[in-house]
């Protein structure tokens, strides 16, 4: 059976250009061959903390977001963080890789960045209530770092 046609994804350089020109989150970053890193700040609500996040994107892989500051583990008083792929550094679970919620055709600034700030909102609710109300799921508790193709094969 033939695979359906999918338009080529945006390159790291194209994503970087969008981050530099049309980005309501601001921030700074670096472009690497086929990859980028972008540091930005987000506040999940008017009374929420201000967080510093780092977005890492390698072409052919899913983007990752880690919270650099403040230290989420300290805020959680040593409890395991909810809804992350890794505890240290906290690699946020923002979408289900095998569902096409995020694809390389979509801009990081319109998807992953706002999703990360929304994740922070649910994290702050969790800090107060002890319950993760942001929904989502994790296969086997944590999902490994994986490329788009390997995620379809493994799940």
C-alpha positions, 0 to 999 in steps of 0.5 A, spaced: 500 500 500 502 506 498 503 511 503 499 518 502 503 524 500 506 528 505 509 535 504 516 536 506 517 539 513 520 545 514 527 545 515 531 547 522 533 554 518 526 555 516 523 554 523 529 558 526 527 564 521 520 564 523 522 564 531 527 570 529 521 574 526 514 572 528 515 569 535 510 572 540 515 569 546 521 572 544 527 569 546 534 567 543 537 561 539 542 558 535 542 555 528 546 548 527 547 544 521 540 541 521 538 543 528 536 549 532 536 551 540 531 556 542 531 559 549 525 563 551 521 565 557 513 563 559 508 565 564 502 560 564 498 565 568 498 572 570 499 570 577 504 564 575 512 564 575 516 566 570 520 560 567 526 559 562 525 554 557 529 551 552 527 548 545 531 543 541 530 541 534 533 536 530 530 535 523 528 528 522 526 528 530 521 531 534 522 537 538 524 537 545 522 542 551 526 542 557 525 547 563 531 551 565 529 555 571 526 555 576 528 548 578 522 544 577 524 538 582 525 543 587 518 546 586 515 539 586 519 538 593 522 532 590 516 528 588 517 525 581 514 530 576 508 528 572 507 528 564 515 528 563 519 524 558 525 525 563 525 527 570 532 530 569 532 535 565 525 535 565 523 533 558 516 536 557 511 531 554 507 536 550 504 531 544 503 524 542 508 522 537 505 517 533 498 521 532 501 527 528 499 532 533 506 535 531 509 534 524 515 537 521 510 541 516 507 545 523 511 551 526 514 550 532 512 557 534 505 556 533 505 549 536 510 547 541 512 553 544 504 555 546 503 547 548 509 548 553 506 554 556 500 550 557 504 545 560 506 549 565 499 552 567 497 544 569 504 543 572 502 549 577 495 546 578 499 540 580 503 543 585 497 546 588 492 540 588 497 534 587 493 532 581 495 532 573 489 535 570 492 536 563 490 530 560 495 526 556 498 519 556 504 515 556 506 508 554 510 504 559 510 510 563 515 514 559 516 515 552 523 514 549 526 520 545 525 517 538 524 519 531 518 520 527 519 513 523 521 509 530 515 512 533 510 509 528 513 502 529 514 502 536 507 504 538 
